[in-house]
């Protein structure tokens, strides 16, 4: 099946380079159109029906996210491109959406194209985009979510509903406030990096906890904490001082 693509990129050289890489080195890819600005991209996407849009995050005329805000019912997948690792990339990772750092590596491009071809599930994609836009929102009503890929499919979880994450080999187990748990095929380190700005702390090699869900700190038996669901979590000796300092700042 031919994968139909639209490229949104404000630098002419980058547009042409990506078009060449896609059409010459990726199997069965056809670039339907390119756009160099937010208004042009919105117009192009109203005319064409791509399977995938390669979307530059930072355009001279605005952000790539501005385009998504103007598309009422997106039925295409998005692969973001950027030259900068900034806050927006963390929001993209929370949504389990793909991105490519410039200059674009050919093998990473091929992998992103293959993944997009294998997914092609617009209902899940819409939830991912909705999660992304919510996470990029502002104000007191902002409710941040994380998209977790389990064996059953994609789960969209409010970050505040996570009690803790536990390492399980190359997997991570999420324990939620409703008593359920989810097993995700990514290392705990990845979620430590993602959740560090949301008052989560790695207190042990095996545990990443939501500091807001700590109920008690017990000094005896080497020191451990009791979470809001009454789970006991060991604390690494070198993490005790950091944990207590963090709890005081809450």
C-alpha positions as CSV (number, residue, x, y, z in Angstrom):
1,X,0.0,0.0,0.0
2,X,1.3,3.4,-1.0
3,X,1.7,5.8,2.0
4,X,0.4,9.2,1.1
5,X,2.4,12.0,2.8
6,X,2.3,15.8,3.3
7,X,5.4,17.7,4.4
8,X,5.0,20.9,6.5
9,X,8.4,22.6,6.8
10,X,9.3,26.3,6.4
11,X,12.8,25.8,5.2
12,X,12.9,25.0,1.4
13,X,16.1,23.0,1.6
14,X,14.7,20.9,4.5
15,X,11.4,20.3,2.6
16,X,13.2,19.2,-0.6
17,X,15.6,17.0,1.4
18,X,12.9,15.2,3.3
19,X,10.8,14.7,0.1
20,X,13.8,13.1,-1.6
21,X,14.6,10.8,1.3
22,X,10.9,9.7,1.5
23,X,10.4,9.1,-2.2
24,X,13.8,7.6,-3.0
25,X,14.7,5.6,0.1
26,X,11.4,4.6,1.7
27,X,9.2,1.9,0.1
28,X,5.9,2.9,-1.4
29,X,5.7,6.5,-0.3
30,X,4.2,9.3,-2.3
31,X,4.5,13.0,-1.3
32,X,1.2,14.6,-2.2
33,X,2.2,18.2,-1.3
34,X,4.4,20.4,0.8
35,X,3.7,23.5,2.8
36,X,5.9,26.2,4.3
37,X,3.6,28.0,6.7
38,X,0.6,27.5,9.1
39,X,-2.0,29.0,6.7
40,X,-0.6,27.1,3.7
41,X,-0.6,23.8,5.6
42,X,-4.2,24.2,6.7
43,X,-5.2,24.9,3.1
44,X,-3.2,21.9,1.8
45,X,-4.7,19.6,4.4
46,X,-8.2,20.7,3.4
47,X,-7.5,19.6,-0.2
48,X,-5.5,16.5,0.2
49,X,-6.1,13.4,2.4
50,X,-2.7,12.2,3.5
51,X,-2.0,9.1,5.6
52,X,0.9,10.8,7.4
53,X,2.0,14.5,7.9
54,X,5.6,15.3,8.7
55,X,5.1,18.4,10.8
56,X,7.9,20.8,11.8
57,X,7.2,21.9,15.4
58,X,8.7,25.4,15.0
59,X,7.6,27.4,11.9
60,X,8.3,31.1,11.2
61,X,4.5,31.6,11.0
62,X,3.8,29.8,14.3
63,X,4.0,26.3,15.7
64,X,3.0,23.1,14.1
65,X,0.6,22.6,17.0
66,X,-1.3,25.6,15.6
67,X,-2.1,23.6,12.5
68,X,-3.5,20.7,14.6
69,X,-5.7,23.1,16.5
70,X,-7.3,24.2,13.2
71,X,-8.0,20.7,11.9
72,X,-11.4,19.7,13.4
73,X,-11.2,15.9,12.8
74,X,-7.7,14.8,11.8
75,X,-7.6,11.5,10.1
76,X,-3.9,11.3,9.5
77,X,-0.9,10.4,11.6
78,X,1.7,13.0,12.5
79,X,5.5,12.6,12.7
80,X,6.9,15.7,14.3
81,X,10.3,17.1,13.1
82,X,12.4,19.5,15.1
83,X,16.0,20.8,15.5
84,X,15.5,21.5,19.2
85,X,14.9,19.2,22.2
86,X,12.6,21.5,24.2
87,X,9.6,21.2,26.4
88,X,7.3,20.3,23.5
89,X,9.2,17.0,22.9
90,X,8.3,15.9,26.4
91,X,4.6,16.5,25.7
92,X,5.0,14.5,22.5
93,X,6.6,11.6,24.4
94,X,3.7,11.7,26.9
95,X,1.4,11.1,24.0
96,X,3.5,8.3,22.5
97,X,3.7,10.2,19.2
98,X,6.7,9.9,16.9
99,X,9.2,12.6,16.3
100,X,12.5,13.0,14.4
101,X,15.4,15.3,15.3
102,X,17.0,17.2,12.5
103,X,19.2,16.6,10.6
104,X,17.0,13.6,9.9
105,X,18.7,10.2,10.0
106,X,17.6,8.0,7.2
107,X,17.3,4.8,9.2
108,X,15.2,6.6,11.9
109,X,13.0,8.0,9.1
110,X,12.5,4.5,7.6
111,X,11.6,3.2,11.0
112,X,9.1,6.0,11.6
113,X,7.5,5.4,8.2
114,X,7.2,1.6,8.9
115,X,5.6,2.3,12.3
116,X,3.1,4.7,10.8
117,X,2.2,2.2,8.0
118,X,1.6,-0.6,10.6
119,X,-0.6,1.5,12.9
120,X,-3.0,3.5,10.7
121,X,-5.6,3.6,13.5
122,X,-7.2,7.0,13.4
123,X,-9.3,6.6,16.5
124,X,-6.2,5.9,18.7
125,X,-4.3,8.7,16.9
126,X,-7.1,11.2,17.7
127,X,-6.8,10.3,21.4
128,X,-3.0,10.8,21.2
129,X,-3.4,14.2,19.6
130,X,-6.1,15.2,22.1
131,X,-3.7,14.1,24.9
132,X,-0.9,16.1,23.3
133,X,-3.0,19.3,23.0
134,X,-4.3,18.9,26.6
135,X,-0.8,18.6,27.9
136,X,0.3,21.7,26.0
137,X,-2.6,23.7,27.4
138,X,-2.5,26.3,30.2
139,X,-4.4,27.2,33.3
140,X,-5.7,25.6,36.4
141,X,-8.0,23.3,34.5
142,X,-5.1,21.6,32.7
143,X,-5.2,17.9,33.2
144,X,-2.1,16.1,32.0
145,X,-2.2,12.6,30.7
146,X,0.3,10.0,29.6
147,X,-0.3,7.5,26.8
148,X,0.9,4.0,27.8
149,X,1.3,1.2,25.2
150,X,0.3,-2.1,26.8
151,X,-0.2,-5.5,25.2
152,X,-3.9,-4.8,25.0
153,X,-3.5,-1.4,23.2
154,X,-3.1,2.2,24.2
155,X,-4.2,3.5,27.6
156,X,-4.6,7.2,28.3
157,X,-4.0,7.8,32.0
158,X,-4.2,11.0,34.1
159,X,-0.7,11.5,35.6
160,X,-2.3,12.4,39.0
161,X,-3.9,8.9,39.1
162,X,-0.5,7.1,39.1
163,X,0.6,6.1,42.6
164,X,3.9,4.5,41.6
165,X,5.8,2.8,38.9
166,X,7.9,-0.4,39.5
167,X,10.6,-1.8,37.4
168,X,9.9,-5.4,36.1
169,X,12.9,-6.4,34.0
170,X,12.7,-4.5,30.8
171,X,9.1,-3.6,31.6
172,X,7.4,-1.1,33.9
173,X,4.4,-1.7,36.0
174,X,2.1,1.2,36.8
175,X,-0.1,1.1,40.0
176,X,-3.1,3.4,39.7
177,X,-5.4,4.9,42.3
178,X,-8.4,2.8,41.3
179,X,-6.4,-0.3,42.3
180,X,-5.6,-1.5,38.8
181,X,-2.1,-1.9,37.3
182,X,-0.7,-1.7,33.8
183,X,2.4,-3.4,32.4
184,X,4.3,-1.4,29.7
185,X,7.2,-2.6,27.6
186,X,9.6,0.3,28.5
187,X,12.3,0.7,31.1
188,X,11.6,2.6,34.3
189,X,14.3,5.0,33.4
190,X,12.3,6.4,30.5
191,X,9.4,7.2,32.8
192,X,11.7,8.7,35.4
193,X,12.8,11.2,32.8
194,X,9.3,11.9,31.7
195,X,7.7,12.3,35.1
196,X,10.5,14.1,37.0
197,X,8.8,17.4,36.5
198,X,5.5,16.1,37.9
199,X,6.6,15.5,41.5
200,X,7.7,11.9,40.8
201,X,10.9,10.6,42.4
202,X,13.1,7.5,41.9
203,X,13.5,6.4,45.5
204,X,14.9,3.0,44.8
205,X,16.3,1.2,41.8
206,X,12.9,-0.5,41.4
207,X,10.5,2.3,42.3
208,X,9.4,5.6,40.9
209,X,6.8,7.2,43.2
210,X,4.3,10.0,43.1
211,X,5.3,12.1,46.0
212,X,1.8,13.4,46.4
213,X,0.7,9.8,47.2
214,X,3.1,9.3,50.1
215,X,1.2,8.6,53.3
216,X,3.9,7.9,55.8
217,X,7.7,7.8,56.2
218,X,8.9,5.1,58.6
219,X,12.4,5.4,60.0
220,X,12.8,1.8,61.3
221,X,13.9,-1.2,59.3
222,X,16.3,0.9,57.2
223,X,13.6,3.4,56.3
224,X,10.6,2.9,54.0
225,X,7.5,4.7,52.9
226,X,3.8,3.8,52.9
227,X,1.9,5.0,49.9
228,X,-1.8,6.0,49.8
229,X,-2.8,2.5,48.8
230,X,-0.8,1.1,51.8
231,X,1.9,-0.3,49.6
232,X,5.3,-0.4,51.4
233,X,8.2,1.0,49.3
234,X,11.9,0.6,50.2
235,X,14.1,3.7,50.0
236,X,17.7,3.6,48.8
237,X,20.0,4.9,51.6
238,X,21.4,7.5,49.2
239,X,17.8,8.8,48.3
240,X,16.6,9.3,51.9
241,X,17.8,12.9,52.3
242,X,16.5,13.9,48.8
243,X,13.1,12.3,49.6
244,X,12.7,14.1,52.8
245,X,13.7,17.4,51.3
246,X,11.3,16.9,48.4
247,X,8.5,16.1,50.8
248,X,9.1,19.3,52.7
249,X,8.8,21.3,49.5
250,X,5.4,19.8,48.6
